[in-house]
């Protein structure tokens, strides 16, 4: 989300623009400089007639791709407030009308890429994105001269990783501050020195207050996305690299007009005209592309992908499928689809797209493409992306689970047997049943935790169902997992108390990764929303503990060949995978690694 800006243009710049409009073919005079919109303005208010100023960043291939090479035609281009912009949601899609294509089309004029232009036309959707159509004026614009910026080298560097605290005050005179996206500072950062620069994804979610003790203070955001910035008092004179500040407030005598604002290139930009204005919703997590078999259903909780800084209630529409209570359900016929989902707060809207391929062929085993939608994500965004990937699966019946477990847990040394979970005993496949010497279907995520029972979905998901000796299963019951207790008969290494169960060392990591899977696969909008916590005796609540112990077990007992093979077999049967077996490192990214971090992550 980008705050609304109003670009200022000096008299010299206006004269130069008018001269250019006479010299350059197919160009006419642009609107008065005071009427020129930034790209952010045009996206946020995509209606009416306007002149928009921005940098040409490439040719529009589709709703998600803008290219700088292999330019297909002269029909369009995208512009942005930043010449190096790569996020299509910060671009305005411009249709080049026929009479301007020879002079302005990118196939004929590839050197236009990277140049700043003023384009006039009608603001309206183009390629289902905020756009500019019926264009009637094109001209190169003259960027305002960069403010003379004297580089400052900070005296001290501070790096905050996985920090959870109430408030951090930084009083160093000159400091570089980096914050990662797992840090949670409840009241935010308070900076009182004369210079600071800000780096890292953590400023997107943590508040930042600039309250320098001395006048003429300078702060450099280095283009860092910052969700909420407050200028407290009159001592701030300059804010650099400010183009990605999403909201900024001025209190206690702070004068927004007295501050110089520049982007990372040193060019002047403006403060928000109205800090209290309605802000557009944003696509906070992109949609991964989907490939499913005919008859399979895709469900996506849209609230995991769109956010609104004002807390406005969002409503959604989609080009395919049905939306109920913010959940998109897709059950399409064979074919390839581009699904466009639009979120609106009643005034502004934003659209996210993904591809859906429905075919009668098997989904290939895990490779680089299976987790494509999760690449580069961290924390909650990673968990959301993984949920969307692994929620595409075949749902088994509870009866089908019997035969499935005979394949997933087959004894590699005896194809007629299965390896029983917890006890590690090899037992005949035919020995399934309810007798004390039989094996049955153990729900590692206790089925009473969330009260889903043996219902299709979480109750039949073989990623957490294991063949287990009936008596051992009975001893485990619906206990949460923790260390300690008295020995369990028939299971060497098993311990239990009245509120917890400890499995043998050889399967502790398996238990942890199955529960990590369940807490990722079943989210709001699914049959049940499952989460991990630090408690025992969770009862029928949809929680399972103890997360800090599970994190340690995950580290102590890494993935072995049996567990990895089981993941592959389940993929063949059920069509999805346990990402924490394929990528154990993602556990730490989502849940952290120490007890004081786990509640926030889960």
N, C-alpha and C positions, 0 to 999 in steps of 0.2 A: 504494500500500500504506500502511496506517495502523497504527501500533503499537497494541497492546491497552491500553485505559485502563479505570480503575475510578473511577466518579464518586462524589465525596463530597457528602453533603447534610447541612447543619446541622439542629439540632432545630427551629429556627423554620421553615425551609423545609418540613420534614416535616409540622409542624402545619398550615401553610398549604395544603399539598397535600391533607391529609385533609379540611380544611374545604371546599375546592373540590369534592372528590369527593362531598360531601353536597349542595352547592348546585346543581351543574350537572346537568341532566337526563341520564339514561341513563349516568351514571358511577358506578363503585363504587370502593372504596378501592384505592389502588395498593399495590404490594408495599413492604415495608420499604425505606427509602432505600438501605441498604447493598447491596440486591439489584438496584438499577436499573442497567441496562446502557447504555453509550453505543451509538450507531449503529455505530461502528467495531467494538465488541465483538460486536454482534449479527451483523454481516456476516462477521466472521472465524470466529465459532462459531455457525453457523446451524442449531442443533438444540436441542431441549428447550423448556421453558416459561420465559418471562422477561417482565419489564417493561422496556421500552426507552424512553429519553428522547431526544427529538430535535425539530427544528423541521420543521413541515409546509412542504414546498417546492413542492407542486403535485399535480395529478391525473396518474395513470399512463395514458398513451395506449397505449404498447407498451414493449418491452424497452429501447428507446433514447430514448424521448421522454417527458418530464414537463412538463405545461403548467400555467401560472398563469392562463390565460384560456380562454374557450370551454370551460368545464368540462362534460364530457359527462354525468356521473352522480354518484351518491353512494356508489359501490361501493368506492372505494379512495383512497389518497393515498400519497405518498412522504415519508419523513422523513430528515433529515441532521443531523450535528453542527453544521453551519454553516447559518444561515438563508438565506444567499445561494449555497448550493451549486448548481452546474450540472452536475457530473460524476455521471451516473447510477450509476457504479460505486462511489460513496461514499454512495449512498442505500439505505435499507431500504424495500422495497415492502410496504405494509400493506393487508390486506384488511379492509374495514369490514363487519362482520356486520350482518344485516338490522335487528336491534333498535337499533342505534346510528346508522343512516344519517340519520335526521331531524336528530339533534343534531350529527353529526360528518361527514357527507358534504359534499364541497366544492361540489357544485352548489347545495345548499341553504344552505351556510355558507361562502361564498367568503372571508369575512374571517378565517377560521381560518389562511389561508396566512401564514406568517411567525411563527406563534406556537409556543411550545415546549409539547410535550405528553408525557405518560407513557402508554404503551399496553401492555397485557398480552395475551399470547396464546402461540401455539406458533410457535417459530422454525423455518421450513421454506421451501422454494423457492416463489416466487410470481411468475408471468410468467417462469419459468426463472431468476429472479434471487433473491438472498438476500431472504427475506421474513418477514412475521409474519402468520399466519392464525389462524382460530378465535378472533378477538379477543373478550375478555370484560370489558375495562376501559379507559376513556378518561378522562383528566383533564388539564387544563392544569397545567403544572408552574411552579414559581417559580424562574427562573434565579438562581444565586448572584450576590450583589451584586458588580459589577465591583470589582476592586482599584483603589484610587486610584492612577492612573498619571500621573506627572509627565512631560510630553513632553520629549524631549531632542533638540536640534538638533546633528547631527554637525558637527565642525569642518572635516572634509575629506571629499571624495568621491573614490573610486577606482573606475575602470571598466575591467574586463579583457575584451578582445575578441581571440579567436583566439590566446590565449597558450598556448604549449607550454613547460613547464618542470618541474623536479623538485619545487620547494617554494617557497611564498611565505609570508613572515612579515610580519605587519602589527603594528607597534608604536605606531601613533598612539593618543593617549589617547581620541579620539572620532572615529569614521570610519563612512562609509556605503560599503559594498562591493557592486558589481554585477559579476556574472560571466555571460558568455553561454555558450550550450550547445556552442560549438566549442572552448572552452578546455579543455586537459587538463593538470592539475597533479598529477603522479604521486603525491606524498606528501600533497598537499592544502594547505589554508590553515591557518596557525597565527596566532591573534589573541591579543595579549598586553596590549592596552589595557583601559581601564575601561568603554568603551561601544562597541558596533558594531551596525550594522543591516545586514541581508543581503537582496539582491535578485537576481533573474535565474534563468534555467533551469540555469545552470552548477552550482549547488549540489546539484542532483539527482544528479549523477554525480561531483562532486569532494568529497573528504573535507574536513571542517571541524573543527579542534580549538580549543576555547576554553580558553586558559591565561593568564588575567589575572595581572599581577604584583602588583596591589593588591587588597584585599578589597572587597566590596560592588559587584562589577562587574555590569553589566546588558547583556544582548544581546537585540536585537529582530529576529526573523526575518520580521516583516511578513507572515506567512502563507506565506512562500516554501517550496516543497517542497525538503526537504533529505534526501539519501539516507543520510548517515552523519555523525553529530555525536558528538564526544568531549568531555566536560568533564574537564579535567585539573587537579586540585588543588581546594582548598576555597574559592576566592575568588569563585565565581559565586553571586550572591544572587538573580538574577531572570532568567528567560527569557520574553520576550514573543512574541506571534504564533507560538506553538509548535505549533499544531494539525496542521501538515503535515510535522513532523519524522518521518521514516520509521523511524529507528533512532537510539538515543542510548546511549552508554556512559559510565561514570563510573570514573575511575582516579586513583591517587595521592592518596587522601584526599578526593576529591569526594564529597559527601553529597547524594544525590538528594532526601532528605527535607528538606534545609535550603534548597532552591531553590523560589521561587514561580514557577509556570507559569501563563501566561494566553494566551488566544487574541487575535485581532486586535481583538475587541470589549472586551477587558479582563476577560473572565470567567475565573475560575479553571478550569484543567484539570489533569489528573494526569500524572505521568511514567509511562513504561511499567512495568507491574507486574513483568514479567520480560523484561529486554532480550535474553535468550538464547532466548526462546520461539520456536517455529516461526512464520515469517511466511508469510502467504498469497501465492500467486502473483498477479501483476497483469497487466492488459491494458496493455502498454506502447505499443502502436501500434494504433489502431482499424482496423477492416476497411473499405475503401471498398466502396460498392455496385457491383454488376456487372450489365452488360447484354450478352448474347451471342446469337449466332445459333444455331439448332438444329444440333446436331452438334459444336459447338465445346466445347473442354475448358478449364476453369479450374483452375489449380494455384496453391496458396498454401502457402508455407513458414511453418508456424505458429510456429516458433522466432523468427521476425521480429516476432511480435505479442505473445508472452507472455514474461515473465521471472519469476525467483524470486530474491529477495534472498539466500536461504540457499544457492543453488546446487543445490537439489533437482532431481532428474530429474522432468520433467513428462510426464504422459500426457494424451492428448487424446481427446475424443469429439465427434461432429458429428451434427446432426439429418439431414444429407444428405451424400452423397458417401462417399468411402473415404479413410482415413488410413493412409499407409505411411511409416515413418521420418520422422515429424513433418510430412509433406507431405499436405495435403488436396487431393484430386482430385475435381472435380465435372463430371459429364457428364449433365445432366438433360434430361427431356422438356420440350416447350413448356409454359410457365406461369410463374407468379411464386412465389418462395420466400423465406421468412425463414430464413436459415441461422444456427443457433446453435452456436458452437464453445466447448467447455468444457475448460479446462486444470486439472489437479489435481496436487498433490504427495503425494496419499494421505491428507491430513488436511483441507486447505482447497481450495476450487476457485473459479474465476472464469470468467465467460462473456462472450464477445463475439459480437455479431450483425451481420449485413449482409443486404441484399436481393439476390436473384439473379433477373433477368428473362431468360427464354429465349424467343426469338421467331423468326419467319421473315422479319423485316424487317431492312433494313440498319441498322447502327449509325450514328447521325448523325455528321457531321463534328465536328471538335473545336469545342467551345463551352465555356461556363462549367461545364457538368456533367461533361465528360470528366475533368477534373482535380479534381473535387470532393473526392475522398478525400485529396488532397495539400495542400489549402488550409490555411494556418496551420502547416504542418510545416516543420522545419528539419533540416539535418544528416542523420544516418543515418536518422532517422524519415522525412524527406522521401524519401530514396532507397528505403526500404522501401515507402512508399506508392506511389511511381511504379512500382516493380517490379510491384506487385500490379495496377496499372491497365494497364500496357502488355503484361503477360504474357497478356492475353486477345487472341488473334490467330488468324488462319488460317495454318496451316503449309504452305508450298509445297514441291513437289518440286524437285530441282535442274534437271530439264528445264523446269519451269514458269518458272524464273527467266529463261530466254532471252526469252520473250514479255513478262514483267513489266518487264525493263530497257528494252525497246523503248518502253514507256509512261512509265516513271519518268524516263528520261533523254532523252526526245525533244527534238530540236532545235526550239526555238520558232519558228525562221525557216525550217525545212524539215521538214515532218512525215514525210518519208521517211527521215530521218537521226536518229542519236543523237549526243549530245555525249560524246566520250570523256573519261573522268576523267584527271586529271593533265595530259595534253597539251592538252585543250580543243579538240581537232580534231573537226569534224563528219564523221561517217562513215555510209554507208548502213546501215540496219537489217539489210539482207540480208547484210552483210559480216561476220556473226559466224562464228566458227570457230577453228581452231587454227593457221592459217598465219601467217607473219611479218607479213603486211599486214592480217590480220583483227583483229577485236576479240573479247575473251573476258570471262569473269566474274571480276573482281578481288575478292578478299576483303580489304577494308580492314583488318579485324581478321584478321591472318594466320591461316589455318585450322589451321596447325600449332601455334599458341599455344593450347593446350588440347586439341590433337589431335582436333578434332571433324570435320575434313575437310569433305566435302560432304553430311554427314548432314542429314536433315530437322530443321529447327530452327535452331540457330546457323549451320549450314553453308549454309542456304538463305534466311536472313533478309535481305530486300532492302534493309533499312535500311543495311546496310554492304556490299552487293554493288553494284559499279559496272562499266559497260562500259569496257574499257581496252584500248589497243593491246597486242597480244600481246607484243611486244618490251619495251615499257615495263613491263608486268606482270612479265615475267621478270627485268628489272633490279631491280625492287622486291623480288621474292621474298617472304621472310618476315621482312624486316628490321623492327626497331622504328623509331620515328620520333624524329628529332632534327635539329638544325641542322648544316649543313656537309657538305663532301665535294667530289667532282669531278662535272662535268656529266654528265647521263644523255642518251645519244643519242636523238633523237626526242621529247624532252620539254623544252621551253624553261622553265627555272627549276627543274628537278629536279636534286638533288644526292644523291650516295650515298657512303658509306664501307663498310668491310667489316662494320660492325655497325649502320648506321642509314641511313634514307632521308628526304630532305627534299623535300616536294612544292612546287609553285609557290605564291607568296603568295596567289593568287586562290582556292585550295581548302584552305588550311591550316586555316581554321575548320571547313570541312566535315569534314575528317579528324577533327579533335578531337571534334566533336559526334557523329559516328558511333561513335567509341570510347567516349565517355561513355554513349551509348545501350546499347552492348553490355555494358558493365560494370554497368549497371542492370538490363537485361532478363534477363540470365543470372546467377542467384544460386544459392546452395545449395538443392538440391532440384530444379533444372532439369537439362537434359542435361549442362551443365558450369557451373561457377562461375567467371566471368571477373572479373578485377580489374586495375586499372591500378597501375603502380609506377614507380619511378625508374631502372629498370635497362634496359640493352641486352642483346642476346643471351639473350633469355628462352627460346629454344628451344621445347620442347614443353610447358613449364609454362603454366598458364592465365593468364598475365600479359602485359600489353602496356605498353611505355614509349614515350616518357618523359613522365610525367604533368606535370611542371613546364613542359615545352615545350608540351605540348598546351593547358595553361591559358593560356599566352601567345598561342598561335595562335588560340584561341577569342576572345580580346579583340581581336587584330589584324585578324581577318577575320570581321566580323559576318555574320549571316544575310542572304542576298540573295534576290531574287525567285525565282530558279531553285531554290534549296534549299528555300524555303518551299513552292513548288508541288510539288516532288518529295515532300515530306512528305504533302501532301494526296492525291497520286496513290497513294502507298503505303497510306494509310489506306483508300482505296477498294478496293485489291487485297488487302491483308493484314489490315486491320481494326484496326491500332494505329498509334501516332504516336511520333515522337522528341520527348520533352518538352523537350529542350535547344534545339530549333529554335523551339518555341512559347514557351518561357520561358528564354531564355539566362541570366537572373539566377540560376536554380537551380544552375548549375554552381558558383558561388562558395559558395553555401550548403552544398553537399555536400562539395566538394573544397578549398575555400579558394582562395587566390590566389598563394601563394608556395611555393617548394620545401620549406621546413622544415615546412609544414603538410600536404603532400599524402599522406605515408605513413599518417598517422593516419586521414585521411578515407577513403582507399581501403580 
